[in-house]
Amino acid sequence: MSVAIVTGSAGLVGSATVRHFADRGFDVVGIDNDLRSYFFGREASTGWSRSRLEREVRGYTHHDIDIRDAGAISKLFARVAGSLEVVVHTAAQPSHDWAAREPQTDFSVNANGTLNLLEACRTVKSDAVFIHLSTNKVYGDTPNRLPLVERKTRWEIAPDHPYAEHGIDEDMSIDHTLHSLFGASKVAADVLVQEYGRYFGMKTACFRGGCLTGPAHSGAELHGFLAYLMKCAVTGKSYTVFGYRGKQVRDNIHSDDLVSAIWRFYRQPRSAAVYNIGGGRFSNCSILEAIAACERITGRPMNCSYDDTNRVGDHIWWVSDVRKFGRHYPEWKLTHNTDSILAEIHEACVERGAPA
């Protein structure tokens, strides 16, 4: 039986990946020690997701291992070496703000943890496919130097700019820019994944995601934009908008659409591939527009406040140009837009016990 290793397996993208590969006959080995609850508190715990996977997914085995533990990672990889086909690495410390609290923890999880996984994979099964969930934050604040135009509910790029029609492509430099400490640790991981592809000839990919989202997200204030926003809309909890008058734009990709891209790369892998992956022009919104959508779905106004101080590393305008991935894998399409994603998240919030 073919084996897939999924890190962060109880998280948003990790859990969707587990189900996708298990449905296609893989034995899936999950690695997740619920560090998310340490980062963001009990409300962000993925324990509920782990329990559901263990209960519902045949052929899934869970390992409560910290990816910073190189010895434990090496032993686990060696145990499945003969059948290992693919590693999907979604585990991370994902917050700008939190990284500044504990820089060493952030870097050791994002950079050293990725190195441990790459080296274990290279050592025991170098021809296995290695797919890394990177982030658009590797571009730092370079997108904020684009010519932006303020509109009623959002910032937009100047209509005559090359990015206006399709969004930001992979040619944007990741150098000479303010990244935030989180962005820096993710740059290190991103470059390592590329280097293992180029230097050792491994089949590796970096998916530089926009806002990854969906109903399985354990949203928290510091991470999980749409999920946390809808949680506040459903419960009546106050939501704070940080900076840019709430007009900053983010593109949003449903975890199922992202996992569909992961599957296609696994089936036809390349070495040292880099893709901007997000909702693109198909699925994006500003904070103000997302608040309005939540209010339409719940049928009541949100409890919101505004803080003029923007978060370090926050993009004013980000829309991913996904055409490179589309050229390489023309069967792949985006199927969920922001409105449909928010509707799904609302249903999940109600199902998990938040008052409607």
N, C-alpha and C positions, 0 to 999 in steps of 0.2 A: 504494500500500500504506500502511495506517495505521501510525504509528510510536508506540511507547511508550518513554519514557525512564525507566530505573530506576536510581536511585543506590544505592550499596551493593549492587550487583547480584550479587556473589559471596557475600554474606552469607546468613544464614538466610532471612529474609523476602524479600530481594532476589532470590535465586536461585529461590525458589518463584514469585515474581511473574513473573520472566523466562519460566519454563516455561509458566505459566498463559496469559499473553498471547500467547506464540509459538504455543501450541497452538490459539489462536483466530484465527490468521492475521496477527498483527501482526509487523512488523519491530521488534525490540527493541534499543535502544541502551543498553548498560550502562556505568555510570560507577563505577569502583571501583579505588582505588590501594593496597588492602591495608594501610590504616593500622591495621587491627586487629592486625597483627603487630607494629607499633610500640608500640601500646598495651599488649599483653598477651604479647608474645613469639612465637617461631616456632611454638609449639604451637597458637596461635590463628590462624595464617595462613589466609586463605581462598583461597590460590593453587590448592589442589586443586579447589576448587569452580569457580573461573574456568576451569581447564583442562577440566573436565567440561562446563561450559556451552558453551564454544567447540567442543568435540568433538561434542556431542550435540544442540544446539539450532539448528535451521535458522533463518536470518534473524536470528541474534544477532551483534552487533558489540560488541566490548569497547573501552573507552577508559580508559586509565590516567591519569585526571585527578583532581586534588585539587579538591573543591568549593569550597575557599577561593580558588581562582584564578578571579576573576570574568571575566577576559578569555577564558580558555579555555572556560569554561562558556558565555559569550555566543556565541562562535564555533560551538560545537557545536550549540547550540539554533538558531542562524540557518541552519545547514546542513540541518536537517530541518524547518524551520518550516512548509513547505507541507503536510506530512503528519502533523505532530505532533497527537496526540489526547489523550494523557494522560502525566502525570509522576507517578511513584510514588517518593517520597523516603524511603528507608530508611537512608541513610548517617548515621552519628552516632559520637560518642565516648560510650559507653554506661555508664560506671562512675562511681559516687560517689567511690570511693577514688582512682581515677586522675585525676579532675578536680582534686582537691586538690593533686596533684603539679605539674600544668601548667595553671593556670586559664586562661591566655590561649589555649593550644591548644584546650582544651575549648570555650571560648566561641566562638572563631573557627570551629571546625568546626560546632558545633551551631547557633549563632545566625547568624553571618555567612555560613556556607555555605548555610543555608536562605534567607537574604535574596538571595544571588546567584542561586539557582535560581528563586525567585519572580519576581525582576526580569527575568531572562532569559525566563521563560515569558510574563510580562505584555508584554514588549517585542515578542516575535516571534509569539506565538499566545495572545492573552489569553483565548480561549474554550476552550483546552485544560483538561482537568480536572487539578487538582493535589491529590494525596493525600499527607499527611505522617504518618509514623509518630512520633507523640508518645509520651508515657509517663504512667503513673499517678503518677510522681514529681513532676509539676507540682502535685500537691496537698500537697507537702511532708510534714511530720509531723502534719498535721491528723488523718489516720486514727488516729494513736496516742493521740489524746485521746478516742476513742470509749469507751463503757463495755464493757470487755473482761473476760471470765471465763476463768480458767485451768482447763483440763481436763487429763486424763492425758497426751495426746499433742499438744495444740494449744491455742492461744488461740482463743476464740470471742467473738462479740459477744453482748451481753445479749439474751436471746430476745424481750424486749418492745420492742427498738429497731426503728425503721422500716427499717433496713438488714438486719435479721436474715434475712428470707425470701429477698431477691433480691440483696443486696450494695449497694455504694456507687454512687450515681448521679452525673450530671454537675452537679448543683446544689451539690455540696460546693465551698466556697470554695478558691481557690488563693492567697489573700492572707493576710498576718499569720501566717506559719508559717516554720519552718526547712526549707529545701529541699535543702541541700547545693549546692555549686557546680554540679554536674551538673544538679540539678533546676532551678536558676536559668537555666542556658543553654537548657534545654529549654522552660522557661516562655517565654523570649524568642522562641524559634522558633515555639512554639504560638500565641502572640498575634500574631506576624507573619502566619502563615498565615490566621488568622481575619480579620485586618485587610485583607489583600489580597482576601479574599472580600467583606467589608462595604464597604470604601472603593472598590475598583475593580470590584466586581461579578463577580469571578472565581468559578469553581466550585471551592471548596476544602474540604478536610476534615482534621481532626485526629483520628487514632485513638489514644486514650490507652490504651496497652496495659498489661496485667498482665505476667506472665512469658511472653514469646514463645519458643516452643521447638519442637523437632522434630529429626529425625535428621540434618539438614544443618547443625546448629549446631556451630561450632568453639568449644566451651566452654573457658573459662579460669576460674581461681579468682575473678577480679574481675568476671566477667560470663558468664552462661550457666548458670544454676542447675542445671537437670536434666541438661543435657548434660555439664557438668563433674562433677557428682555420679556419673553413670553411668560416666564415664571412670575416675574413681577406683575405683568398685566393680569394674570389669573388670580394671584394671591392678594393684590393690592399693595404689595411692598413697594417702597419708593425706589425709583430708578434714577441714577445720577448720570447726566450727560456731561462728558468731559471735553470742553473746548470746541473750537471751530464752529460755534453756534449750532452744533448738532447737525451740520450739513456735510460732515465727512462721509465719503462714499466707500462702501465695501462690497465686493462681489461675494456671492454665497453659493457654495456647491454642496449639494446633498451628499451624504456619505455613500449612498448607493451609486450615484454617478461617479464618484471618485473610485470606489471599489471596482466598478465596471472598467475604468481606465487601468487600474492595477492589474486586473485579470488579463486584459489585452496585452499589456507589456509583458507579463509573465509568459504568455503564449508565444510571443515573438520578441524576445529580449534583445537589447543592444548593450554596448559598453559605455559607461560614463555618460548616460543620457541625462539631460536636464529639461524639465518641462514646467512652464507656468501653467498651473491648473486651478481653475476656479469657475465661478458662474459666468464670467465674461459679460458681454453685453446682453446675454440671455437672462441673467439673474444677478441683479445688483440693486442696492438701495442706499440711501443716506440714513442716518440715525432718525432724523425727523420722519422720514417716509416709513421706516420700520415701526416707529411708535404709532403712526396713523393706521398702519395695517393691523397692528395688534388691537387697537381700539375698535376697528371694524369687526374683527373676528370675535372679540369678547363682548362687544356691544356696550362697552362702558369706557369712560376716560381713564387714562393711566395717571398714576401718582408720580410725577417727575420733578426733578430739580436740576439746576444747571451749575456747573463749576467751570469757570472760564479757563482754568489751567488744563491744557491738553496733556495727555499721557506722552511721555518720552517714547519716540519710536512709532507713534500712531501716524498712519498715512492719512492725508487729507483726501486723497482720491486714489483709489486702486480699482482697476478693472483688468483682469487677466486676459491677455491674448492667448487663446487656447489653440490657435491654428496649427502650430508646430505639431502638437500631439495629434490633432486631427489629420494632418498630412501623413503622419507615420501610421496611424490607425484609423482609417476612414470610416470604419463601422461604428466607431464610438460617437455618441451624441449626448448632449445634456438633455435631461428629461424633466427636471424639477426646477421651477422658478421660485423666486423669493416668497410669493404669496402662497403657493402650494406647500412650501417648506414650513412656513409659519402655521398653516392650518394643521399640518401633521404634528408639529411640536405642541400646539394647543391640545390636540386630542391626547397626546402622551402625558402632558401635564395633568389633565383631568383624570386619566386612567391611573396615574401613580398617586392620586390622592389629594392633589391641590384642589381647593374649592373652585367650582366654575363660576 
